[in-house]
């Protein structure tokens, strides 16, 4: 059975070593894919929103620049038509609509002199415009015109050249009414956009010229120059709920990162718990297998003795007193009954159905009756038993059968681990708030790293496994459970000073069971005494 279990351990470990990393990798890949998918959806939504903004921006640019461009072309055609209708006219100067987008204009002749308006002093703004445009004469091809938006954004000029009927070139320049464009047209065209977005037109300083101030918002905002005419201005278009969208996007980004981190942690913790559970289950399975083997061995030994001595008595082949054989059979039966009681009590504890019949009793008497059962084993193992019971102990609220089981388990444990020809000491004394029962052996002791684990079910110390000491691994677990059920506790000291006076080399183990007990008048126990069972030769 053990060989089969050991043979299966390696493949299972190999499978777990391969499966768990694959599960972790798959879980991380799934979490990362989910995160990237959410990010991609968010990015596509943001790109779609920005593209809608760009569409609105293009519509706004077209709506603003077309009338400006139409006004400039109309002016140039009027000047050209005036030259065709009256070739002798030296300075065709058509009248302008005072409320139009063109605030003023100037025409320069072939000698770059001002021919329109003629015969009067140029206003300061036209004089400045003329000085500004003269250097640009040669840069313009005949029949073409351009728009010049000054660097500070305060002046917009349309200028170009024409060929007169006399074959001479003329230079035409018009200054646009930016106050009209900014104050009336921009607001009107922004209000007529279909999706009703939030639009802001800013100058090259970043100051808002028209629309709604968008602040430092940068996501979900389409931004660009205001066309080829008003190129010194910028237009920014955003959805009406841009703050909500941006907060939602930031929240999704944060939650996405948080979720991938949390999911990774949860997956790792979950797989770790599964791994530990598998290891714990394998360990429990191995301990249960050892428990079954140990219990089987423990049952077999007394049964063999009972059968052997019973057959000798039945066949009359015994050489000694039949009563001695009967005593052996009786003691081995008690030992067998004790082992079965251990197993049954442990099974009830495991199922959560353990129950106790509590009543006030004399723990000293219980201790003496339990030790009487152990005398045959002590005599067989050539062990000495020293008992020290303090007189006048208070009555203890207890289940006598359960406490008998505690004594038998502790003494049995001491006999197993005591050195050959050694000594087992049992004492019962008063302690603050109750009584303490102590069992000490002279064995090798329990290593410090295992002192807490010896009370675990099925656990056996390393020295017990190395020395092949028999045992089921449930005795101390029962002792602890019974002590806790009685409102007490169990403590282990190892190693402890040798000898009854506490002197000598530190060795062995000392188990103490603390039980609460009220101090009642007239409660007595057995008198203090010492019993020594001499070793047989």
Buried (B, 14 or more C-beta within 10 A) or exposed (E): EEEEEEEEEEEEEEEBEEEBEEBBEEBBEEBEEBBEEBBEEBEEBBEEBBEBBBBBBBBBBEBBBEBBBEBBEBBBEBBBEBBEEEEEBEBBBEEBEEEBBBBBBBBBBEEBEBBBBBEEEBEEEBEEBBEBBEEBBEEBEEEEBBBBBEEEBEBBBBBBBBEBEEEEBBBBBBBBBBEBBBEEBBBEBBEEBEEEBBBBBBBBEEEEBBBBEBEEBEEBBBBBBBBEBBBBBBBBBBBEEBBEBBEEBEEBBEEBEEBBEEBBEEBEEEBEEEEEEBEEEBEEEBBEBBBEEBBEEBBEBBEEBBEBBBEBBEEEEBEEEEEEBEEBBEBBBBBBEBBEBBBEBBEEBEEEEBEBEBEEBBBBEBBBEBBEBBBBBBBEBBBBBBBBBBEEBBBBBBBBEBBBBBBBBBBBBBBBBBEEEBBBBBBBBBEEEBBBBBBBBBBBBBBEEBBEEBBBBBBBBEBBEEEEBEBBBBBBBBBBBBBEBBEBBBEBBBBBBBEBEEEEEEBBBBBBBBBBBEEEEEBEBBEBEEBEBEBEE
